[in-house]
């Protein structure tokens, strides 16, 4: 039987996160965090299987929120349900407004901002197809140490502003997808994974501006 290749993912020590300012929830101060978090002196590539249950490291995860402003001036956001192809069983069947995943060693040798950008674009291309142009803004970070999944991950939030709301799924991890208003998403808030709840609250409060 062929062995499954080891997946090495980009991590930083939790001690670094604490040194630059640990928090719970959403933090919009990108400049106060990313230069340190993506400094190759601090990052390392470690086996995903080993760090998924090791809270002494934080796995860096791009978390992309797709937005489109329609002709009626209303902004709608891409949302979906995490299907059976979702890699982390702890998130399956949860609703989400974030597209993204781990930065892997195949994305670059240095563990810096170039590796991070390549990994973000790879994850987007693997999970969804976006028809039309889009621009991306890094708007903050999400941390949630209240559960086992969040304790080993750190989300870097990007808002992708789309020219048109034409997005389709490319893998089974993305099902029941489409664009909805923030009000509709907030009505179903309890169905969403915790990171999405945090992002939706930040959108509602204006902490994330679109």
Secondary structure per residue as TSV (DSSP state, phi and psi in degrees):
chain	resnum	aa	ss	phi	psi
A	1	X	-	360.0	132.5
A	2	X	-	-70.5	140.2
A	3	X	-	-79.8	151.3
A	4	X	-	-82.2	127.5
A	5	X	-	-59.4	142.0
A	6	X	-	-71.0	135.1
A	7	X	-	-101.7	116.5
A	8	X	E	-98.2	131.4
A	9	X	E	-121.2	159.2
A	10	X	E	-80.8	127.7
A	11	X	E	-136.7	160.9
A	12	X	E	-128.4	153.6
A	13	X	E	-66.0	141.4
A	14	X	H	-57.1	-33.2
A	15	X	H	-59.6	-33.1
A	16	X	H	-68.6	-45.3
A	17	X	H	-57.5	-41.4
A	18	X	H	-67.4	-35.5
A	19	X	H	-68.2	-38.1
A	20	X	H	-83.9	-12.2
A	21	X	H	125.7	81.9
A	22	X	-	-64.1	148.3
A	23	X	-	-152.0	167.3
A	24	X	S	-120.3	127.0
A	25	X	E	105.7	-138.5
A	26	X	E	-108.4	141.1
A	27	X	E	-134.9	125.0
A	28	X	-	-89.8	-1.4
A	29	X	-	-82.1	74.8
A	30	X	G	-61.3	-45.1
A	31	X	G	-62.5	-23.5
A	32	X	G	-83.2	-6.9
A	33	X	T	-123.8	-52.0
A	34	X	H	-61.5	-40.1
A	35	X	H	-55.3	-38.8
A	36	X	H	-76.7	-42.2
A	37	X	H	-67.6	-27.6
A	38	X	T	-105.8	16.0
A	39	X	-	-78.5	120.1
A	40	X	T	-58.2	-16.4
A	41	X	T	-68.8	-20.0
A	42	X	T	-110.3	-27.1
A	43	X	-	-80.6	160.3
A	44	X	E	-154.8	160.0
A	45	X	E	-101.1	123.6
A	46	X	E	-134.3	151.2
A	47	X	E	-57.5	129.1
A	48	X	H	-58.6	-40.2
A	49	X	H	-60.0	-30.6
A	50	X	H	-80.5	-34.4
A	51	X	H	-93.0	-10.2
A	52	X	T	-63.9	-21.7
A	53	X	T	-122.7	25.3
A	54	X	-	-124.2	92.8
A	55	X	T	-70.4	1.7
A	56	X	T	-76.6	-7.1
A	57	X	E	-126.5	150.6
A	58	X	E	-113.5	123.0
A	59	X	E	-83.1	128.8
A	60	X	E	-83.8	124.5
A	61	X	E	-126.4	114.9
A	62	X	E	-66.8	135.2
A	63	X	E	-129.5	100.3
A	64	X	E	-98.8	121.7
A	65	X	E	-101.5	118.8
A	66	X	E	-94.3	128.0
A	67	X	E	-130.0	147.0
A	68	X	E	-141.4	130.9
A	69	X	E	-97.0	117.6
A	70	X	-	-82.5	175.9
A	71	X	T	-62.3	-20.3
A	72	X	T	-85.4	5.9
A	73	X	S	73.9	-1.5
A	74	X	-	-79.5	139.2
A	75	X	E	-94.9	131.3
A	76	X	E	-121.7	147.8
A	77	X	E	-118.8	143.3
A	78	X	E	-75.3	128.5
A	79	X	E	-135.6	155.0
A	80	X	E	-157.1	170.6
A	81	X	E	-105.8	136.3
A	82	X	E	-74.7	114.3
A	83	X	-	-88.0	-167.4
A	84	X	T	-64.8	-19.8
A	85	X	T	-82.2	-3.2
A	86	X	-	-60.6	128.9
A	87	X	S	-65.0	-37.7
A	88	X	-	-97.5	110.5
A	89	X	G	-60.5	-22.3
A	90	X	G	-69.2	-15.9
A	91	X	G	-106.7	-5.7
A	92	X	T	-62.5	142.6
A	93	X	T	75.9	0.4
A	94	X	-	-85.1	147.1
A	95	X	E	-79.3	154.2
A	96	X	E	-150.0	150.4
A	97	X	S	-114.1	8.3
A	98	X	-	-114.9	129.5
A	99	X	B	-106.6	133.9
A	100	X	-	159.0	-175.2
A	101	X	-	179.9	-166.8
A	102	X	B	-67.5	148.1
A	103	X	-	-86.6	120.7
A	104	X	B	-104.4	160.8
A	105	X	G	-62.4	-21.4
A	106	X	G	-69.7	-13.3
A	107	X	G	-83.5	-8.5
A	108	X	-	158.6	154.3
A	109	X	S	-86.9	-16.7
A	110	X	S	-101.5	-18.9
A	111	X	-	67.9	36.2
A	112	X	S	-115.7	-164.2
A	113	X	H	-66.5	-26.8
A	114	X	H	-68.3	-45.1
A	115	X	H	-60.7	-41.7
A	116	X	H	-62.7	-48.3
A	117	X	H	-61.4	-42.3
A	118	X	H	-63.0	-40.3
A	119	X	H	-67.4	-39.5
A	120	X	H	-61.7	-45.6
A	121	X	H	-68.2	-35.8
A	122	X	H	-63.3	-45.8
A	123	X	H	-61.4	-43.0
A	124	X	H	-59.3	-47.4
A	125	X	H	-66.4	-31.2
A	126	X	H	-72.9	-36.6
A	127	X	H	-91.9	-35.1
A	128	X	E	-142.0	161.9
A	129	X	E	-114.6	122.6
A	130	X	E	-105.3	117.2
A	131	X	-	-92.0	128.1
A	132	X	S	98.6	171.7
A	133	X	-	-80.1	162.5
A	134	X	E	-157.3	155.4
A	135	X	E	-122.4	153.0
A	136	X	E	-124.0	138.1
A	137	X	E	-129.0	131.6
A	138	X	E	-83.6	120.5
A	139	X	E	-114.8	-7.0
A	140	X	E	159.5	-166.9
A	141	X	E	-131.7	152.6
A	142	X	E	-121.3	132.1
A	143	X	E	-133.7	135.9
A	144	X	-	-141.7	97.9
A	145	X	T	-90.7	14.5
A	146	X	T	-83.4	-7.7
A	147	X	S	-144.5	168.7
A	148	X	T	-64.8	-35.8
A	149	X	T	-67.6	-50.6
A	150	X	G	-64.6	-30.0
A	151	X	G	-66.6	-18.6
A	152	X	G	-113.0	6.8
A	153	X	E	-129.4	155.0
A	154	X	E	-136.1	119.1
A	155	X	E	-89.6	135.6
A	156	X	E	-109.1	113.3
A	157	X	E	-90.4	128.5
A	158	X	E	-121.4	138.5
A	159	X	E	-101.6	122.2
A	160	X	E	-102.0	115.4
A	161	X	E	-93.9	116.3
A	162	X	E	-96.3	144.9
A	163	X	S	-68.2	-34.2
A	164	X	S	-149.8	154.7
A	165	X	-	-85.6	62.2
A	166	X	-	-118.9	88.8
A	167	X	E	-132.3	133.3
A	168	X	E	-130.5	155.1
A	169	X	E	-78.7	144.9
A	170	X	-	-113.0	-8.7
A	171	X	S	-145.7	165.0
A	172	X	T	-71.9	-7.6
A	173	X	T	-75.0	-13.2
A	174	X	E	-118.1	107.4
A	175	X	E	-132.2	164.8
A	176	X	E	51.4	52.9
A	177	X	E	-106.1	156.4
A	178	X	E	169.4	179.2
A	179	X	E	-101.3	136.7
A	180	X	E	-139.2	157.0
A	181	X	E	-71.9	159.9
A	182	X	H	-61.8	-38.5
A	183	X	H	-60.5	-42.6
A	184	X	H	-66.3	-39.9
A	185	X	H	-65.5	-40.7
A	186	X	H	-66.8	-31.2
A	187	X	H	-62.4	-29.7
A	188	X	T	-105.2	23.8
A	189	X	G	-51.8	-39.3
A	190	X	G	-66.1	-16.9
A	191	X	G	-83.4	-9.9
A	192	X	B	-91.7	151.9
A	193	X	-	-61.2	160.1
A	194	X	H	-63.6	-38.3
A	195	X	H	-60.6	-40.6
A	196	X	H	-67.6	-37.3
A	197	X	H	-60.2	-42.5
A	198	X	H	-64.4	-42.9
A	199	X	H	-65.4	-43.3
A	200	X	H	-62.8	-40.7
A	201	X	H	-63.0	-39.3
A	202	X	H	-67.6	-37.4
A	203	X	H	-65.0	-43.6
A	204	X	H	-61.6	-41.6
A	205	X	H	-82.0	-8.0
A	206	X	T	83.0	5.7
A	207	X	S	-68.3	-33.8
A	208	X	S	-103.1	117.1
A	209	X	-	-98.4	135.0
A	210	X	-	-122.5	360.0
